[in-house]
Amino acid sequence: MLVSYNWLKEYVDLEGISAEELADRITKSGIEVEGVESLNKGISGVVVGHVEACDQHPNADKLNVCKVDIGEGEPVQIICGAPNVAAGQKVAVAKVGAVLPGDFKIKKAKLRGEASHGMICSLEELGVDSKMVPKEFADGIYVLREDAEVGTDALAALNLDDSILELGLTPNRADCLNMMGVAYEAAAVLDRPLRLPKPSLTEMKESASDYISVKIENLEDNPYYGAKVIRNIQVGPSPEWMQNRLIAAGIRPINNVVDITNYVLLEYGQPLHAFDYDRFGSKEILVRRANAGEEIMTLDDEKRKLEEHHLVITNGSEPVAVAGVMGGADSEVSEETKTVLLEAAYFNSSLVRQASKDLGLRSESSTRFEKGIDRNRVYEAANRAAQLLEELAGGEVLEGIVEAGPRYVDCEFVTVSGERANKVLGTSIKNEEINEIFNRLGFSFQTEEDRYHVEVPTRRPDITLEEDLIEEIGRIHGYDRIPTTLPEGTTTPGGLTEAQAKRRLVRRYLEGAGLYQAITYSLTTKEKANRYHGLATEDEPSFISVSMPMSEERAVLRRTIVPQLLEVVQYNQNRQINDVAIFEIGSTYLTDEQELKNLPNEHQKLAGAFTGLWHAHPWQQEKKPVDFYVVKGVLDGLFAKLGLHERVTYEQAKREGFHPGRTAIIMLDGQQVGVVGQLHPGDQKDWGVKETYLFELELDALLAAEVKPVTYHALPRYPSITRDIALILDQDIHAGNVQAGIKAAGGDLLKQVSIFDLYEGEHMEDGKKSVAYSLTYYNPEKTLTDEDVEKVHHKVLDYVKEKFNAEMRG
C-alpha cells in the first residue's frame, strides 16, 4: 500500500512529525514501512509560469517561441517543442539554474538562433513515471489549473513536495489497504485526533428505484449489493488535486468518473464500479453464478469464457461484469456517458479470488475483495462517490439507494482481562492506560472489574481472540517499552544432538573436499524412482504417489537420491560445465503395500556424483580426471572423520545401473550401508552425460554407529622396521582380503599394511597377478631387532601361502 503523506495530513494532525519519523513509529507498532520515497527527486527552481504568447519558431517547424511570466517582472523567452503548448496556459517552468531529476541543470541556450531562458516541463521531466501521466498530457507538457499563482513553487501544485510511505502489509491487516485505515493506525500510534470525511450530498426528488432494481440469487455469494443512479454527468478530466493523489498511489488518471471510483477505493478501501446506465441494457440488476460456456468482453477488450463457479453481474440476461474483478466493455463509461449506475457491493472473497485466478485478472479491486473489506462501510462509500460525482462531474444524484441484502452487520465482541494481558506481555500496564489504548484504537468497550468487553469494529476482522486484543495493547503501548527479563529457574543450554553434529561434520568435510551441496526435489517419476535404489525385486515396496502432483515429473516420492543428482550433472554439462562434484543429504521414502495408509518410512541418505576433472593445473600441464579411486578416497576420508574407517570395507559387486567391473558395495560391521561405482555406460548414454561416478550411503546407519572415544598415543620413541613383499596371487583373489589377512597374522607388532604396486604384465603367468605390500613393524616399548621381526614376518608369509596359495615373487 502506497500512502501519501500529504493526503494523510487531511485525516490526522502530523505537525512536527516528518514522513520518516511517522514511518519509524508505524513500524515499531507492528506494520512494516518498507520505504519512504520523496517525490521531489532532487528538483529545485521549478515555478508556476503563465504562457502570455506562443508563436511559431522562425527557423523550426516543430518549435515554438513562448513568452512566459514566471513572477519576476518581465516575461522570459523559452523555446518549447511540446505540441500542446499554447498561450494562456499555466505551466511548470524550470528557471535558469534549476535542477531536474538526474542532476540535470538548466542553462541559457540558443535553439535554432533563438534564445531560451528556461524550460517548460512535462510530468516525465519532473520525475513522474510515464505510465502515470494522464493521456491528454502523455505527449506534451502538463497544464496546471487556471487559479495556480504565478511564481509560486510548482512542486506544491503538482504534489511533488509529497513523500510516499510503502507499507508492507501482512494478509491479516487488510484494514490498512486504504487511507482511512492508515489514518486510524496513525492516530492511534501518535495519540492524535482523527478527522474523517462525512459524505454529504443533495439528492433529487426522483427515486433511483424508478430506474433500476436489484436481485441477488444467493446471499452467501453476495451478502450486499447497492446501486445509486447519478444523471446529467459531464465526463471530463478530474481536478488536479485528485489526479495528483491517484498518481502518488500508483494509479493513472482516466476521467472524472473513473478517477472518483478509484479515489474512493483508495480512501475507503471499497471497490466501486460505474456503469453507463444508457448502455446497461435493462432496468434490472441480477447477481448470479455464470452459466457454463457464457462469455463476456471485459474492459481490456478481451473476450473471456466464464465458468459455473464465477459470480457475475447481469442486466437480467447478459453478464455486464465479473463480480469484484472487472467490468464489461459494453457498459463502460465513455465521454458520451450522461447517466451513471454506481455499484457498491460486498462479494464473497473466495469467489473473487477464484475468478481472478481463472481469468488471469488481478486488480486493485480484486485484491481488496480477496483480503477483506469493511462490511459496514459499503453504503457510506457509495454516498461518498455520489457526492464527488455531484461536485466534480455536475451530476444529479437520484434519491435513495437500490439495494439487496442487509446494509450493516453487527460487530463482534471479544473479552480480555488486564491481568492476563500483563501476564502475557510481561508488563504492568495499568487499567487506565488500557482504557486509553482502546480509545486511541477507536474500539468501544465496557468494563467489568478487570475485564474488558470490547466491540471490535468491522474494519478489523483480524481481531477475533483475546490474544489479538493483547497484541493491540502491546503494540500501542510500545514493544520497545516492554521490559526485558531473564527466565527464572534452571535452564538447559541449547545445542546440537549427536546426529545433528555428525551431519554438520559430514557436510563440512565434503565441502572442504571440494564438493558442492545440491538440494533437489523429493518428487520424481515412477521410472526414475525405480532405478538405482538397489532393492530386491521381491522386496520392492509400493510407490508413494502425490494425490495432486504439480506435473508428471513430480508424481511420486523418491527412493534414492541418485537420479536427482544425475539430473544436476546433465543440467550442468548441457551448459558446458563439465567438471562437476556434488553431494546431497536428503530423505528417501519407502513403504510396504500393507502400510500405504500410514506415513512412509523416511530414510536419510548421503549421495554424491563426480564427473570431469578432479584436479587441473594447466601451468604444470597436469590433469587428474575423476575415477573410482578418487571417489573412494573421498569416502575413506569421510569414514575417518566419523571414526569408522577401521570398520568399513569394500566388496566388489554388481548393481543395476552401475558399471559391472567398477562398482563396490560398502559394508559397516558386515552390514551393507552403501554403494560406490561408475554409472553404467548404457545409462550414461540415456542420460546424455560423460563418464560419471556415484556413491550413495545410508546416512542414518553411519550416524547411529557407536564410535569409541578418540585416544591419543605418544610419538614413537623407538624406530620401526619396514619389509616389502611381492606376492603372486590368482586373479580372482581380492588384494584387500590378503591385506586384512596379513594384518591379522602379524599381531601386535605389525602396525600398518599398505598396497603399493600391482603388476599384470607379459612376464606374469596367465591367471596370475603380482601385488606388492609394505609392512611396518613397531614395538612402543623397545627397539625391535631383526630376529624379532623375522619371527613375525615368517609367520605372515606362511599364512598367506597357506590361506591364499600365494608365492613370493623373486
N, C-alpha and C positions, 0 to 999 in steps of 0.2 A: 504494500500500500504506500503510495506516494502522497505525502502530506505537505501542503503549502503552509509555511509558517505565517505568511501574511493573512491567508484565509482563516487560519486557526485563531488569529487575534480577534476576529469578529465574535467568537464564542467565549473566549477566555482572556482575561487581562494578563498579558505576557510582559508588562512593563518591567524592565530590569532583568528580564530573563532572555538571554540570547538563544539562537537556534541550537547552538552546540550544547549549552547548559541544559536546555529542555531535553535534548536527546539523551544526555547523560542521566537526567533524573528519571526519564521514562524507562531507560534500560535498567536502571537499578530497581525499578518497581516490577520488573519481570517481563517486559516486552522489549525485545532487542531492536534497537535502531541500528541498522546495518551501515548507515552512512548519512552524512549531511552534505548536500550539494548546493553551492551558491550558484544561482542563475546568472549572476554577474561574473562572467568568465574573464576577469581582468580588464573590464571595459571602463573607460573614463573619457570624459569630454564629449559625450553624446547628448544633445539637447533637442527640444521640440522646435522645429522650424516651420515657417509659413511660406509656401511657394507663391510669390507675388506675380511672377511671369515665367512663361515656359515657351521658348522659341526653338525652331529647328537650327541645329548647328550648321553654319555656312559651309563647312568642309566635310561633313559626315552625315550620311542619311539616317543612321541609327542612333545618333546622339542628339541631346537637347541641351540648350543653354538656359539655365534656370537662375532667376533672381530670388534668393531665399532670405527672408527675415529671420535671424536667429536671436533677436533681442539684444543686439549690440550696436544699435544705431543704424547705419547704412546697411542695406541688404548686401549679401555676398554672392558672388557668381560661382555656381557649381555646375560642372558638366555631368550629366546623368544619362545613362543608356537604358534605363528601365522603360519598357513600352507603356506603362500605365501612369507615368508621372504627368501631372497637369497643374495648371495654375489654380490657386485656391485651396490646395491640399495642405493639411498639417502632416508633417513627416518627421522621422528621426534623422537628425543631421549630425555626422561626426565632424567636428570642427578641426581646423588645422592644429596638430599637436595631440589629437585624440588617439586613444589606443583601443583597438578592437581585439577580439579573441585571437589567440595565437601570437600575441605581442606585435600585432600589425599596426604601425604608426602612420597616421595621416599627415601628408606633407602637401605643400603647394605644388601644383603640377600644371603642365600645359598639354591639352589634348587637342590635336589637330589645329594647333595655333591659337587656341582659346584658353585663357587662364581658368583654373579651377581651385577654389579655396574651400576644400572640404569634400564631403561625400554624403549623398542621400542614401540611407541604408535600407536593405531588406532585412527580414527577420533572420534569414540564414546567416547574413553577415554579422548579425548580433549574437550568434551562437545558438539559435533555435534550430532544432532538428527539422530537416526539410519535410519529414513525414507529418509534422505537427502544424505546418503552415497552412492556413485556410486556402482553399482552392483559388479564390479570387485574387490572392496575393502570391501565388506559388511562383509566378514567373516575373515578378516585379517587386517594387518597393512596398512597404506596409504603410497604409494610410491611417493616421490617427483620427480620433474623434474630433469633431469640429470645435468643441469647447476646450481642447488642450491649450494650455497657456504657453505662448511663445517664449523661448529662452529657458524654460524650466527643464529639469532633468528628465530626459526621455525614458530612462530606465524605470522610473517610478510609474510612468504612464503605461509601460509595457509589462509591468510586474517583473522586470528583470533585476529588481532590487530584492527579490524574494530568495528564501532558502527552502530546499525541499528535504524533508526527512523521509528516509526509506525505512519503513517498518518491516521487520522480518517476523511475520505473524505465524504462530503455530495454529494448527487446524481448530483448536478449541476457542480461539479468540477472534472469531468472525465478527464480533461486535465492533471491532476496530477497523473493519473494511469500509468505513465511511467517516466523514468529517465529524458528525455528531458523536459517534462512538469514541473517536480520538479526543474530542473535546471533553467528554465525561472523564476519560482517563487522565488528561492533563489537569483538569480542575481538581480531581481527587489527589493527584500526586503533588500539585503545587498548593493545595488548600486555598483555592481561589473560587469566587462565584462563577456560575455558568450562565451564559446568555444564549439561549437557543431561539431560532426563528419560530414565530407563531403564524401559521398561514391565515391570511385574511383576504377574502375575495367578495366581490359583488356579483350575485347570481341574478340571472334574468327570471322573469315570472314563468316563462315557458319551461316545462319539465323535461328532463333528459329521458324520462321513461316513455315519452311520446316518440322518441327517435330510435330507441334500442331496447331489447330485452336480453336477459342473461339466464342461461340454464346450464347446470353442471350435472353430468351423468353420474359421477362418483365423487363425493366429498372427500374421500381419502386421497384421491389423486389431486384434487384442487379444493382445499378447505375454504378458500375465499376468493371471489372474483368481483372486482368493482370496475364500472365503466362510467366515465364522465364525457360529456359532449361539449365542445367549445367550437362555436361557429364564427364566421367572418374573420378568420385568421388571415394575417398578412405575412406570408413566408418571406424571409429575407435573412440577412446576416444578424447574428446575435450581437449584443453590445460588447464593447471592448473588454470590460471587466470580466464578463463571463468567458469570453474566448481565452483571456489570459489564464484564468483558473483552470480551464479544461486543458490547455497546453501544459501547464505546470504539472497536472496529474497524468500526462501522457495520452490525452485524448484529442484527436484532431477536430476542430470546429467544422460543422457542416452547414447548418442553418439554424434559425432561432428555435424551431420546433424540436428538432433532433437534439440540439445543444441543451435545451431545457430538460429533456428526459435524462440526458447524460449528467447534467448538473445535479438533479435531484438524486440520481443514482449515487453520485459521489457524496452528496450532503447527507442523505438519509440511509443510504445502503439499500434502497428499494428499487429494483429494476422496474422500469415502466416501458410501455410501448405505445407509440402513436400510429393509429391507422388513418388513412384518408377515408373519411366516412362516405363520401360520394362514390368511392371505388370499392367499398367494402362488399357490396353485392346483396345486402339484405338488411332488415331491421332486427336480426336475431343473432345472438352470440351463443353458440353451443360448444361447451368444452367436453371433449370425449377422447377415447383412445382411437388411434388411427386404424383404418381398415387395411387388410393385407393388400399390398401392391399399390396403395394410394401414393400419389406423388404431389410435391409442392415445389414451386420455383421460389427459392429464398432470395433475400435481399442482395446476395452476392451474385445473382443471376445464374445460379447453378440449380439444375433440376435434381431433386433428391427423392429417393424412394423411401417411403416410410414403412415401419414395421408395426405389428399389432400392439406392442407394448409402449409405443411412443404416444405421448399426450399432445393433442393438437387443439388449437383454437379454430373454430369453423364459423362460417356465416350461416350455419344451419345445414349446409350440404358440403361445401368445399373447404379444405383447410386453408386458412389465411396466415397461420403462424404455428411454429413448433414451440410449445409452451416453455417459456423460460430460456429458450436457446436463440431463435432468430425469427423475425417476421417474414412474411411473404412479399414478393416483388409486386404482386398485383394490387396490393392496397398500400403501397409505400407512399409516404408524404413527399410531395414534389412542389415545385414553385407555383403550380396551379391549385394547390390544395386550399380550400376555403373552410372546411369543417373537419375538425379533428375528433376522432373517437379515441379517448385516452384509457389505456388498460393499466390497472394496478391490481396485482393478484399475488396469492401465496400458493406456490406449487410444491408438490411432493419432491423433496430434494433428490431421492434416489432415481425417480423417473427422469428428472432433468439431467442428472449425471449420465444415465444410460443413453439418453438420446444424444447428448453432446458427444459422447464417445463413439456411438454408432455412426453419426453423421460427420464426424471429424470437424465439429464446430465448437470452439471454446471461446467464450466472450466474457466481458466484464459482468454481464447479467447472469450467465450460466454459472460462473464462478461463485457469485454470491448466493444464488439459489442452492447450489451444491453444499456450501459451507453453512448455510442457515441465515435467515434474515429475521428481523424483529416482526413477529406476527401482528403486534398491536400498533405498528407504525405504518401499515399499508394505506389505510384510509387517509391519514394525515399527509403522507407523501403525495397522494393523488391531489389533495387540495393545494399543496404547495406548488405542484406543477401547473395546476389550473390557474393559480394566482399569477405565476410567472408568464403563462401564455396570455393572460389578460393584460399584464403590464407591458410585456416586451413584444408581443405579436398582435396587439389590438384586438384580442379575442373577446367574445361574449360567452360567459360560462352559463350554461343552462342549469336550472335548479336541480339540486339533488345529485345523487349517485345511484346508478342502477347496479344492484349487487345481488350475489347469491352466496349463501354460507354466512356464518356468524362473523360480524365485523371485528369483534375482540374476543380474546380468551382470557381466562383467569390466570393470575400469577401463581407460581408455586411457592410454598413456604418451606424453609429449611431452618432447623433449630441448631444452635451451638451454645455451649457454655463457656464463660470466660475462663473458668478453671482449667477446662480441657484445652482450650486454645493456648494458654500459657504453658501447660504441661508439654504439649506437642512442640511448641516453638522454643521452649526453654527460656521464657521471658517472664516478666512480672508486670504486664500491661494492666493498668487499672481499668475498671469498667467505664469510667468517664472517657478515657481515650478510645475504647472500643465503640462507645456511642458516637464519638466524633468521627471515627473512621467510617462507620456505616452511613453517617450523614454526608460525608465527603463523597462516598461512592454513589449517593442517591438511592440508597436502599431504605425502604420503610421497615420499621421493626417495632415489636413490643417486647417489654422485658418482664420476666417473672423470676424474681430473685437474681440468681446468677445466669439465667438462661435467656437467650435472645431468640425470639421467633421472627425470622427475617422474611419479608415478602420480596422475593427475587424478581426484578423486572424482566419482562420477556426479551429485552435486548441482551440478557446474559444467560443464554441457555446452557452455558458451560458449568453453572453453579447448580448442583443437584444434591451434594452431600455436605455433611458437617465439615469434612476436611477441606472442601472448596472454600467455605467461609473462613476457615482458619488460615488458608493461603492468602485470602484477601486481607485479613487482619495483618498477617506477617509482612506482606509486600508494601502495604500502605504505611504501616509503622516504620518499615525500612529494614531490609535484610541486613544492611551494614550496621544496624543498631542492635542486632541480636547478639548477646554476649557469647563469648567462646568459653567453653568449659571442657575439662578433661574427664573422661569416663571414670567412674568410681569402681573400686574393687579390683580384683586380679584380672589381667588381660593376657590373652595368648598372642604372642607375636606372630604375624603372618609369615608365610614362607612357602616355598615350593615343596610339593610332595617328592618322594624319591623318584617316581616315574616321570614327573614333570622336569626335574633337574636332569635326569638322564636324557630325556627327549631334547632338552635345550642343548646338552652336550653333543648329542648326535648332530643336531643342526649346525652348531658352530664348527664342529670338526669338518663336516662336509663342505661348508662354505670356505673354511680355511684351506681345504684341499683343492679348491678351485672350481667347485660345482656351484651352479646357480639353483636356487629353490624355485620350483614351479608349483602353481596352485591350479588345479584343473577341475572340471565338472565331475561330480559323483554320479551323474546320469550319462548313460550311453545307449547304444543299440544292443539288441539281443545278440547279434552276430559278434560284436566286439566283446561283450560281456562273457561270451562262451569260449574265448580264446585266451591262452597263456595262464589260466588260473591253476592248472596242474591238478585238478580234482579228477578222481577216477570216474569213469562214465557211470558205473552203477551207483556211485555215491553222489552223483551230480544233483545239487539242490535246484529247487524251482526258481524261476525268475521273479524278482520283486519289481513289479511294474508300477508306474505312476498312473493314477486314475485319469488325470488331465495333463498330459505332457505338453511342454511348450513346442516340441517338434518331434518328429520321428527319431531324430538323432539323440534325443534326451528322453528316452521312454522307460528305461529300466535302470536300477541301481547296479553299480559296477561290482564285480567280484575280484578284480585285480586292477592295479594302477597302470600296468604296462601299456595297454592300448592308448591311454591318455598321454603318456609320455612320448609314445611314438607319434601321436598327432602333433605334439610340440616340435619334435625333431623334423617331421615333414614340413610343418609351417615355416620353420627357420630355413631349411635347405631350399624350399621354394623361393626364398628371398635372398639366396646366395650367402647365407650364414651357414657354412659347412662344418665349423668346429663347435660342437655342442656337448656340454657336460652338465646335466641337470639331475636333480633329485626331488622327490616329493614325499612328505609324510602325510598320510591321509587314511581315510576309513574305506574299508570294503565291507560288503554286506552279503551274508549268506543266511538261508533259512531252509527248513525242510518242508515237504508238501503238507505234513500234518500241522505245521506251525504257521501256515500262511496267514491265519487270523491274528497272530501275535506279531510283535515287533521283531524285525530281523536281528540276527546276531551280528554285531558290529565289531570288526577287527581292525586294529591299527597296523598299517603296513608302511614299510620304507622301500621305495623303488628308485632306481636310477637308470639313466640312459647316456651312453657315450658314443660319439662319432667324430670322425675327422682327426685332427692333430691334437695330441695331448700337450706337447711342447714344441715350440718352433723358435729357433734363434738364427735368423737369416744372416746375420753378420758372421757367425761361426759356421754357416751352412749346415746347420744341424736341425733335423726334424725327427720327432718321435710320434708316429701315429698311434692311435689307441689300439690296444689289443687285449686279449683275455687277461694277461698278467698285469696290465695297468689297472684294470677294474678290480682284480683280485688283491692287488697291493693296497688300493684304497680301502677295500673291505677289511683287510688284515689290520690296517691302522685303526679302523673303527672298532674292531673287536678288542684291540689292545687298549683303546681308550676306555672301553666298558669293562676291562678286566676279564675278558672271555677268551683271549687268544689261545690259551693252552687247552681250552675245552672245545674249540671249533675245529672241524675237519671238513675236507672237500672230497667228494666222491664223484667220479665220472658217471654221467647218467645221460639218458635220452629224455627229452621233454618236448611236448608238442609246441611247435612254433620256434624252437631253438635249433641251432646247428648241431647235428648228431655227434660231431667229434670235438666240439669246443664248448661243452656245457658241463657243469658240475652242480650237484645239489650240496647244500651247506648243512652240516649236522652240528647240533649243540648237545653234548652229552648223549649222543646216539639218536637224538630226535631231529627229524628234518625241520629246518627253520627258514629255508630259502633256496634260491636258485641263482646262478650266475652263468652267463654264457653269451654267445653271439646269436643275433637274430638269424633265423633260417633264411638261406638265400631266396627261397620261394616267397616267403613273407616279405623279405626285403624288396623284392620286385613288386609285390602287391602294394606295399606302402609307398613305393617310389622314393626310397631313401638309399643312402650309401651304407657301407658296412657299419653296422651298429651293434654295440654290446650293451647288455641289460643285466640288472640284478633286481631281485625283489626279496625282502625279508619280512618274517613275522615279527614286527616290532614289539608286540605285546610280550612274546616269549623272551625276547632279548632283554627287555626292561624288567621282566619279572624274575629273571635268573638271579639267584643269590650269588654274591661275589664276596670272597674273603677280603678282609681289610688289607690294604696295601702295607707291605712290610719292606723295610729298607735294610740293606746289608752293607757292612763296611767295605771300603775299597780293598781290592786284593793286596795282601801283604806278600804273597808268595807267587812266583811265576807259574804260568800254565804251560802245558806241552800240547802241541798240535800234531796230529797224524792225519795224512791224506790217504785215502784208499780209492781205487777204481774197481768197481765190481761189474762183471759181465753177467747180465740178467736176461731172462726170457722177455720177449717184447710185451707179453700180457701181464707182467708183474709191475705193479704201480710203485714208482720210486718213493712216494710218500709213505707207503706201508713199510718199505725197507728202512726208511729214515726213522719211523716210530720204533721198529724192532731194534735197530742199533741203539737208540736212546734207552730202551728198556733193558737191553743186555748189558749196557755199560755201567749201570748202577749209579751210585752217588758221585763217583769220580768223573764220570762223563757229563760235562755241563752243557755242551752245545753240539748239535749235529746239523750241518747245512749242506745243501747240494750246490755244487759249483760248476758241473760240466756234464754234458750228455753227448755221446758220440755214437753215430749210426752210419759210419762211412763204409768205403769199399773193402776195408780190411777186417770188417766185422762179419762173423758168420751169419747166414740168413736166420731170421727169427730171434736174433740176439741184439742187445744194446749195451753200451758201457755207460755207467753212471758213476760220477766221482763225488765222494763225500769228504767233508772236512770235519774232523773230530777234535774237540777241545777238552783236555783233561785238566782238572784243577782240584787241589785239596786246600781248603781255607786254613788248615791248622799246621801244615808243614810244606816244605819243598818236596815235590814229587821226584823220585828217582826213575831212571829208565826201567829198572826192574819192576817198580810199582805199576808203571804204565803198560809195560809189555804184558804183564799178567792179565790185566783187564782187557787189553787190546786183542790178545789171542782169544779171549772168551767171546768177544764181539765177532771176530772172524769165524770162529767155529759156529756161532749161532746163525749167521747169515748163510753159511754154506749148507747147514742142515735145514734151515727153515725155508730158504728161497732158492736153494740149489745154485748159489752164486759162486763164481770163480774169480780169483784175484787176477787182475789184468797186469801183465808184466810191464 
